[in-house]
């Protein structure tokens, strides 16, 4: 089966066909709208993890200094 001349491969032709589906278009719109929320959540969650990691390191250091086993 020969692919269309405007595509370099059959796979490119398949990708182009998939991009014309309703699901792909909905996903693109949703991802574009939700991306800022995903980024903010990631930033906040990373900050929370760093905060508790810092508390853990301080406690480990202090408990190591006073010899708690």
C-alpha positions as MATLAB code, in Angstrom:
seq = 'XXXXXXXXXXXXXXXXXXXXXXXXXXXXXXXXXXXXXXXXXXXXXXXXXXXXXXXXXXXXXXXXXXXXX';
ca = [
       0.000    0.000    0.000;
       1.483    3.314   -1.090;
       1.161    6.383    1.146;
       0.167    9.861    0.013;
       2.993   11.920   -1.531;
       2.682   14.782    0.987;
       3.771   12.437    3.809;
       7.234   10.930    4.128;
       5.957    7.717    5.673;
       2.830    5.740    6.350;
       3.267    6.488   10.073;
       3.195   10.253    9.425;
       0.029    9.762    7.429;
      -1.520    7.814   10.338;
      -0.524   10.542   12.823;
      -2.100   13.212   10.637;
      -5.314   11.193   10.455;
      -5.371   10.794   14.258;
      -4.978   14.548   14.723;
      -8.268   15.076   12.886;
     -10.271   13.069   15.440;
     -12.636   14.693   17.937;
     -10.847   13.034   20.862;
      -7.471   14.477   19.861;
      -8.935   17.963   19.468;
     -10.718   17.735   22.844;
      -7.518   16.512   24.534;
      -5.530   19.376   22.997;
      -8.025   21.986   24.222;
      -8.315   20.439   27.712;
      -4.544   20.116   28.073;
      -4.074   23.739   27.017;
      -6.673   24.936   29.534;
      -5.505   22.693   32.407;
      -1.741   23.073   31.906;
      -1.412   26.147   34.164;
      -3.223   24.299   36.974;
      -1.011   21.238   36.508;
       2.101   23.438   36.604;
       0.964   25.319   39.723;
       0.041   22.077   41.497;
       3.458   20.620   40.636;
       5.230   23.729   41.922;
       3.236   23.830   45.190;
       3.549   20.092   45.805;
       7.318   20.240   45.164;
       7.560   23.085   47.688;
       5.660   21.069   50.299;
       7.919   18.051   49.734;
      11.026   20.254   50.013;
       9.699   21.788   53.255;
       9.091   18.431   54.917;
      12.364   17.090   53.566;
      14.116   20.009   55.263;
      12.357   19.268   58.556;
      13.399   15.627   58.241;
      17.047   16.541   57.595;
      17.140   18.924   60.561;
      15.587   16.322   62.866;
      17.990   13.626   61.622;
      20.934   15.968   62.243;
      19.749   16.954   65.723;
      18.916   13.402   66.748;
      22.279   12.251   65.407;
      24.060   14.898   67.498;
      22.410   13.935   70.775;
      22.971   10.229   70.140;
      19.408    8.947   69.868;
      19.462    5.468   68.352;
];
